[in-house]
Amino acid sequence: MIPYGRQDISQQDIEAVIGVLKSDFLTQGPKVPAFEQSVMDACDAKYALAVNSATSALHIACLALDLGEGDWLWTTPNTFVASANCGLYCGAHVDFVDIDSRTYNLCPQALEKKLIAAEKIGKLPKVVVPVHFSGQPCDMQAIYNLSKKYGFKIIEDASHAIGGKYQGEPIGNCRYSDITVFSFHPVKIVTTAEGGMAITNSSELATKLELLRSHGITRDTSLMTKTADGPWYYEQIDLGLNYRMTDLQAALGVSQMQRLDSFVTKRHELAQRYNELLRDLPITLPWQHDDSYSGLHLYVIRLQLDKINKTHLEVFEGMRAAGILVNLHYIPVHMQPYYQELGFEVGQFPQAEQYYKEAISIPMFPAMTEEQQNEVVTKLKELLI
Ligand SMILES: *Cc1c(COP(=O)(O)O)cnc(C)c1O
């Protein structure tokens, strides 16, 4: 069986985790700041807060930006549900902006059109969450320019994109956003089993994020409202959560970060090879903007259904039956029953819906062998021609 994505765990990773098990701190120890530092170094960012998932990072990012009841959060329908759910957690309304048919990312032109309409009815978003789908950076410059004109904040959901670059600079440097979020789930580029991180260059936002991930509690006397009763003293000054990452996870993260570049390079080699081997098939291959370097979390093909005598489902099932665990990213979020209950309807975001009828994520992960890749290619050819 060939999975669509898989973690890459080395002996060094294993020893790093065992080292923590034998140490004094399983959580709230030195590995968490070390992991945060390694991500800050890789991203050229000033502050990083490790948490227990990207979902948690998105939640506290929204809270730190004061998203609340009556506010709007906009994101792309072509994402994992967490990019939208974070708005609902805060009591805000969620809406979507359709995707660009080439990058499958939130389309800046569609965003501008929707902003013009929203301004007229006084429903401008407070937060926009662009998602760097498959690792390809969104057109952040255009989205940033719109944020200045219409006054919204930006959270980059970079769950697919650590190790990627936009305009020659690392994803996560927050040049065009307030906060960037990474995921370290095992299928993503770097893993801590479960885990996430919120990155920012704002000291004010970093302070809020740090409070929110751990109950709203501080031991920093400069943040306290009263004088300390004694050395045991701490204050709760906000309503936070327990979203902390453990030192076991952070140690794995530190070790994995040392291989970040080699992981992404390997993904590029595999993608390049797919590009050549699949060139003549009736499918659309991933398109790469020349201003950017993708983290390449996913390799998505789109079937040209008018040139194939099989359905999307038949191709998908044919691959799965051959032990090739293709996947589909994503079912448009507005088509989920929960979102349909909120009033969204099929037909509202036609580009994302059309994409969903044709897309298949084929296997790609650093430990994938040429033989495995050939197997995927051979099976696809058999099904498509
Ligand atoms: C994986 C993913 C998330 C959620 O990540 P977790 O760490 O599992 O919470 C959010 N957004 C996108 C785009 C993702 O791919």
The ligand as an SDF file (V2000), in Angstrom:
LIG
                    3D

 15 15  0  0  0  0  0  0  0  0999 V2000
   -4.0890   20.0880    8.6440 C   0  0  0  0  0  0  0  0  0  0  0  0
   -4.7190   21.4130    8.4590 C   0  0  0  0  0  0  0  0  0  0  0  0
   -5.2690   22.1400    9.5130 C   0  0  0  0  0  0  0  0  0  0  0  0
   -5.4240   21.5820   10.8930 C   0  0  0  0  0  0  0  0  0  0  0  0
   -4.2550   21.1340   11.4140 O   0  0  0  0  0  0  0  0  0  0  0  0
   -4.2230   20.3470   12.8100 P   0  0  0  0  0  0  0  0  0  0  0  0
   -2.8100   20.5200   13.2490 O   0  0  0  0  0  0  0  0  0  0  0  0
   -4.5790   18.9350   12.4880 O   0  0  0  0  0  0  0  0  0  0  0  0
   -5.2030   20.9840   13.7240 O   0  0  0  0  0  0  0  0  0  0  0  0
   -5.7520   23.4160    9.2630 C   0  0  0  0  0  0  0  0  0  0  0  0
   -5.7080   23.9350    8.0240 N   0  0  0  0  0  0  0  0  0  0  0  0
   -5.2200   23.2540    6.9820 C   0  0  0  0  0  0  0  0  0  0  0  0
   -5.1870   23.9030    5.6510 C   0  0  0  0  0  0  0  0  0  0  0  0
   -4.7140   21.9600    7.1600 C   0  0  0  0  0  0  0  0  0  0  0  0
   -4.2470   21.2760    6.1120 O   0  0  0  0  0  0  0  0  0  0  0  0
  1  2  1  0
  2  3  1  0
  2 14  2  0
  3  4  1  0
  3 10  2  0
  4  5  1  0
  5  6  1  0
  6  7  2  0
  6  8  1  0
  6  9  1  0
 10 11  1  0
 11 12  2  0
 12 13  1  0
 12 14  1  0
 14 15  1  0
M  END
$$$$
